[in-house]
């Protein structure tokens, strides 16, 4: 088997059998038995590596192109010989508080499941182990795999939404901290970065609503009819995750507006303080300017108390302005 195949197994009556040496023979074996199916997992295959899989399973060229190129929106497409689903698992990195989205493609058809994973954020080993521990679910065939993968992806959406909620509360505390206790530029950058993370999350979770709604209904080929309640449960979890993300986005918009308003208020306060000090400096400057014009006819220049009187006048004027501005909250 190609090294790109992470795992390959035949499941008969909900239980895993020995790993086959050749997946072509394994597919024939699974199709010959009415209670078995083959599950192949691949990680970032190249076109040449995926070509044999495409030929053996009869996958549609358009679906294969999407699986190889990645960068697809979540979707569900029905072809003659298979059902093709695209999911976008999200990854939360606590060190950088960043959210990134990988891609996971699932092909299901007559007695087979092919999963194609791009990125490191959606390992399916845990999903396999969970399914293998529940043979009563796994015996429903390829549909059970699609359900388990979708359930794992959507449940992780809820976990990431919870982590983002914690980060948002910390950001909220920083924005509404006492004036001058934080860096405004850094806070604005954090809010913008946070909105980018939430947008990445929404791009992954939002478009998945349509496919999950279709799977929860009747008439989807290659999907077991008994699986509808399970997909409805996944759709409910997805709705909750989307509501949380939308709430985060609205709160971020409100926080950004509040932060900009705070910055405007602080700038106004700074301008009033500057204006107040400038006004207090203008009074002695004006008086000194008058007596610095060297006019010949200024009788008060010869009075003995002129100098202390003028200095006292400037002091009284400055003190008076200071008290006025202080009372009005400008200083």
ABEGO torsion letter per residue (X at the ends): XBAABABBBBBBGGBBBBBBABAAAAAAAAAABAABBBBBBBBGBBAAAAAAAAAAAGBBAAAAAAAAAEGBBBBBBBBAABBBBBBBBBBBBAAAGBBBBBBBBBBBBBGBBBBBBBEAABBAAAAAAAAAABAAAAAAEAAAAAAAAAAAAAAAAAAAAAAAAAAAAAAAAAAABBBGABBAAAAAAAAAAAAAAAAAAAAAAAAAAAAAAAAABBGBBGBBAAAAAAAAAAAAAAAAAAAAAAAAAAAAAAAAAAAAAAAAAAAAAAAAAAAAAAAAAAAAAAAAAAAAAGBABBAAAABAAAAAAAAAAAAAAAAAAAAAAAAAGAX
